[in-house]
Amino acid sequence: MKPSKVPPEKGPNSLLYLGLGVQLAVSVGLGVFAGQWLDRRVGTDGIFVLLGGMLGFAGTMVTLVRTVGKRRGE
């Protein structure tokens, strides 16, 4: 029996989704750290931490939707 050839863009690729998980953690972390720095600089009480975290999360979600859409052929 011959193994079937599945194109890499159509086959299961857990490393792609692992990479998206790492990207989520890094982007939220960078957003939070940048927000902390900006909060200290401006003298606010955490508004930029929240905005930075939400911005990092939203950016990764956009990337996730685009990646999954490409893989499904939409």
N, CA and C atoms as an extended XYZ file, in Angstrom:
222
Properties=species:S:1:pos:R:3:atomname:S:1:resname:S:1:resid:I:1 pbc="F F F"
N         0.832       -1.165        0.000 N   MET     1
C         0.000        0.000        0.000 CA  MET     1
C         0.890        1.245        0.000 C   MET     1
N         0.589        2.153       -0.888 N   LYS     2
C         1.366        3.370       -1.046 CA  LYS     2
C         0.792        4.488       -0.169 C   LYS     2
N         1.646        5.218        0.567 N   PRO     3
C         1.117        6.342        1.348 CA  PRO     3
C         0.638        7.449        0.415 C   PRO     3
N        -0.470        8.052        0.778 N   SER     4
C        -1.017        9.118       -0.070 CA  SER     4
C        -0.213       10.393        0.115 C   SER     4
N        -0.057       11.092       -0.974 N   LYS     5
C         0.657       12.363       -0.935 CA  LYS     5
C        -0.363       13.467       -0.666 C   LYS     5
N        -0.195       14.150        0.449 N   VAL     6
C        -1.075       15.265        0.798 CA  VAL     6
C        -0.251       16.534        0.704 C   VAL     6
N        -0.730       17.518       -0.056 N   PRO     7
C         0.028       18.772       -0.124 CA  PRO     7
C         0.172       19.382        1.262 C   PRO     7
N         1.328       19.987        1.577 N   PRO     8
C         1.563       20.519        2.916 CA  PRO     8
C         0.547       21.585        3.327 C   PRO     8
N         0.022       22.353        2.359 N   GLU     9
C        -0.928       23.383        2.747 CA  GLU     9
C        -2.307       22.821        3.054 C   GLU     9
N        -2.582       21.572        2.682 N   LYS    10
C        -3.882       20.967        2.939 CA  LYS    10
C        -3.845       19.934        4.065 C   LYS    10
N        -2.693       19.415        4.381 N   GLY    11
C        -2.584       18.376        5.390 CA  GLY    11
C        -2.574       18.946        6.795 C   GLY    11
N        -2.677       18.050        7.799 N   PRO    12
C        -2.618       18.530        9.184 CA  PRO    12
C        -1.227       19.072        9.492 C   PRO    12
N        -1.188       20.192       10.129 N   ASN    13
C         0.096       20.807       10.429 CA  ASN    13
C         0.023       21.421       11.817 C   ASN    13
N         0.316       20.606       12.801 N   SER    14
C         0.191       21.077       14.181 CA  SER    14
C         1.209       22.160       14.514 C   SER    14
N         2.326       22.186       13.803 N   LEU    15
C         3.325       23.221       14.073 CA  LEU    15
C         2.812       24.605       13.710 C   LEU    15
N         1.960       24.689       12.700 N   LEU    16
C         1.369       25.976       12.335 CA  LEU    16
C         0.539       26.523       13.487 C   LEU    16
N        -0.285       25.669       14.075 N   TYR    17
C        -1.143       26.115       15.166 CA  TYR    17
C        -0.340       26.337       16.452 C   TYR    17
N         0.715       25.581       16.644 N   LEU    18
C         1.601       25.829       17.772 CA  LEU    18
C         2.257       27.199       17.625 C   LEU    18
N         2.656       27.520       16.415 N   GLY    19
C         3.242       28.829       16.145 CA  GLY    19
C         2.260       29.960       16.418 C   GLY    19
N         0.989       29.744       16.091 N   LEU    20
C        -0.023       30.762       16.380 CA  LEU    20
C        -0.225       30.924       17.887 C   LEU    20
N        -0.119       29.843       18.625 N   GLY    21
C        -0.223       29.933       20.083 CA  GLY    21
C         0.934       30.707       20.681 C   GLY    21
N         2.124       30.464       20.166 N   VAL    22
C         3.296       31.208       20.634 CA  VAL    22
C         3.158       32.679       20.248 C   VAL    22
N         2.663       32.926       19.042 N   GLN    23
C         2.457       34.300       18.597 CA  GLN    23
C         1.460       35.018       19.499 C   GLN    23
N         0.407       34.327       19.916 N   LEU    24
C        -0.571       34.923       20.823 CA  LEU    24
C         0.081       35.317       22.139 C   LEU    24
N         0.847       34.407       22.713 N   ALA    25
C         1.495       34.686       23.994 CA  ALA    25
C         2.481       35.849       23.880 C   ALA    25
N         3.261       35.866       22.823 N   VAL    26
C         4.270       36.917       22.652 CA  VAL    26
C         3.608       38.265       22.390 C   VAL    26
N         2.597       38.289       21.528 N   SER    27
C         1.991       39.582       21.198 CA  SER    27
C         1.229       40.164       22.376 C   SER    27
N         0.530       39.334       23.146 N   VAL    28
C        -0.153       39.841       24.337 CA  VAL    28
C         0.876       40.291       25.369 C   VAL    28
N         1.925       39.509       25.551 N   GLY    29
C         2.976       39.878       26.500 CA  GLY    29
C         3.652       41.187       26.130 C   GLY    29
N         3.980       41.358       24.854 N   LEU    30
C         4.604       42.609       24.422 CA  LEU    30
C         3.648       43.790       24.590 C   LEU    30
N         2.373       43.562       24.297 N   GLY    31
C         1.393       44.628       24.481 CA  GLY    31
C         1.268       45.043       25.935 C   GLY    31
N         1.291       44.063       26.833 N   VAL    32
C         1.195       44.363       28.270 CA  VAL    32
C         2.444       45.097       28.752 C   VAL    32
N         3.615       44.630       28.348 N   PHE    33
C         4.844       45.299       28.777 CA  PHE    33
C         4.949       46.712       28.216 C   PHE    33
N         4.560       46.888       26.957 N   ALA    34
C         4.567       48.236       26.379 CA  ALA    34
C         3.546       49.120       27.095 C   ALA    34
N         2.411       48.545       27.455 N   GLY    35
C         1.407       49.297       28.194 CA  GLY    35
C         1.882       49.696       29.580 C   GLY    35
N         2.610       48.811       30.248 N   GLN    36
C         3.169       49.151       31.556 CA  GLN    36
C         4.156       50.297       31.437 C   GLN    36
N         5.013       50.220       30.434 N   TRP    37
C         5.992       51.277       30.237 CA  TRP    37
C         5.286       52.613       29.976 C   TRP    37
N         4.268       52.583       29.112 N   LEU    38
C         3.551       53.808       28.780 CA  LEU    38
C         2.756       54.335       29.977 C   LEU    38
N         2.180       53.432       30.779 N   ASP    39
C         1.462       53.860       31.982 CA  ASP    39
C         2.394       54.560       32.964 C   ASP    39
N         3.580       54.016       33.150 N   ARG    40
C         4.550       54.657       34.039 CA  ARG    40
C         4.981       56.017       33.498 C   ARG    40
N         5.175       56.069       32.208 N   ARG    41
C         5.636       57.305       31.576 CA  ARG    41
C         4.588       58.413       31.652 C   ARG    41
N         3.314       58.053       31.424 N   VAL    42
C         2.241       59.036       31.394 CA  VAL    42
C         1.664       59.271       32.790 C   VAL    42
N         1.747       58.254       33.645 N   GLY    43
C         1.221       58.386       35.000 CA  GLY    43
C        -0.208       57.905       35.143 C   GLY    43
N        -0.642       57.007       34.266 N   THR    44
C        -2.000       56.459       34.362 CA  THR    44
C        -1.976       55.154       35.145 C   THR    44
N        -3.159       54.660       35.467 N   ASP    45
C        -3.275       53.484       36.335 CA  ASP    45
C        -3.703       52.222       35.594 C   ASP    45
N        -3.091       51.889       34.502 N   GLY    46
C        -3.338       50.603       33.876 CA  GLY    46
C        -4.143       50.622       32.601 C   GLY    46
N        -4.544       51.771       32.121 N   ILE    47
C        -5.352       51.804       30.905 CA  ILE    47
C        -4.555       51.325       29.694 C   ILE    47
N        -3.289       51.679       29.626 N   PHE    48
C        -2.485       51.262       28.486 CA  PHE    48
C        -2.100       49.785       28.563 C   PHE    48
N        -2.046       49.232       29.766 N   VAL    49
C        -1.812       47.790       29.908 CA  VAL    49
C        -2.985       47.030       29.293 C   VAL    49
N        -4.193       47.459       29.618 N   LEU    50
C        -5.384       46.816       29.056 CA  LEU    50
C        -5.448       46.983       27.543 C   LEU    50
N        -5.198       48.184       27.078 N   LEU    51
C        -5.239       48.428       25.635 CA  LEU    51
C        -4.167       47.630       24.895 C   LEU    51
N        -2.973       47.567       25.456 N   GLY    52
C        -1.893       46.813       24.824 CA  GLY    52
C        -2.191       45.324       24.763 C   GLY    52
N        -2.714       44.775       25.852 N   GLY    53
C        -3.082       43.361       25.859 CA  GLY    53
C        -4.192       43.042       24.871 C   GLY    53
N        -5.202       43.910       24.831 N   MET    54
C        -6.311       43.686       23.894 CA  MET    54
C        -5.863       43.845       22.449 C   MET    54
N        -4.969       44.789       22.196 N   LEU    55
C        -4.453       44.987       20.846 CA  LEU    55
C        -3.645       43.777       20.384 C   LEU    55
N        -2.808       43.240       21.268 N   GLY    56
C        -2.046       42.038       20.930 CA  GLY    56
C        -2.944       40.845       20.669 C   GLY    56
N        -3.982       40.693       21.491 N   PHE    57
C        -4.924       39.594       21.311 CA  PHE    57
C        -5.688       39.738       19.997 C   PHE    57
N        -6.172       40.939       19.717 N   ALA    58
C        -6.941       41.169       18.492 CA  ALA    58
C        -6.088       40.935       17.247 C   ALA    58
N        -4.856       41.374       17.292 N   GLY    59
C        -3.966       41.159       16.148 CA  GLY    59
C        -3.729       39.689       15.872 C   GLY    59
N        -3.553       38.916       16.918 N   THR    60
C        -3.345       37.485       16.728 CA  THR    60
C        -4.618       36.798       16.251 C   THR    60
N        -5.768       37.241       16.705 N   MET    61
C        -7.026       36.648       16.245 CA  MET    61
C        -7.251       36.917       14.762 C   MET    61
N        -6.880       38.102       14.296 N   VAL    62
C        -6.986       38.402       12.859 CA  VAL    62
C        -6.086       37.460       12.066 C   VAL    62
N        -4.871       37.258       12.550 N   THR    63
C        -3.942       36.347       11.881 CA  THR    63
C        -4.478       34.918       11.894 C   THR    63
N        -5.059       34.497       13.006 N   LEU    64
C        -5.622       33.150       13.113 CA  LEU    64
C        -6.753       32.946       12.116 C   LEU    64
N        -7.661       33.894       12.024 N   VAL    65
C        -8.794       33.770       11.095 CA  VAL    65
C        -8.301       33.722        9.652 C   VAL    65
N        -7.343       34.560        9.322 N   ARG    66
C        -6.795       34.542        7.960 CA  ARG    66
C        -6.110       33.219        7.644 C   ARG    66
N        -5.329       32.704        8.585 N   THR    67
C        -4.602       31.459        8.370 CA  THR    67
C        -5.556       30.281        8.209 C   THR    67
N        -6.540       30.194        9.067 N   VAL    68
C        -7.500       29.092        8.986 CA  VAL    68
C        -8.323       29.223        7.702 C   VAL    68
N        -8.680       30.439        7.327 N   GLY    69
C        -9.426       30.641        6.078 CA  GLY    69
C        -8.638       30.204        4.862 C   GLY    69
N        -7.338       30.494        4.824 N   LYS    70
C        -6.489       30.066        3.714 CA  LYS    70
C        -6.399       28.555        3.643 C   LYS    70
N        -6.261       27.928        4.798 N   ARG    71
C        -6.113       26.476        4.831 CA  ARG    71
C        -7.394       25.774        4.410 C   ARG    71
N        -8.535       26.406        4.626 N   ARG    72
C        -9.804       25.808        4.234 CA  ARG    72
C       -10.181       26.161        2.807 C   ARG    72
N        -9.415       27.047        2.170 N   GLY    73
C        -9.671       27.404        0.789 CA  GLY    73
C       -10.721       28.483        0.611 C   GLY    73
N       -10.982       29.244        1.647 N   GLU    74
C       -12.023       30.286        1.553 CA  GLU    74
C       -11.430       31.606        1.155 C   GLU    74
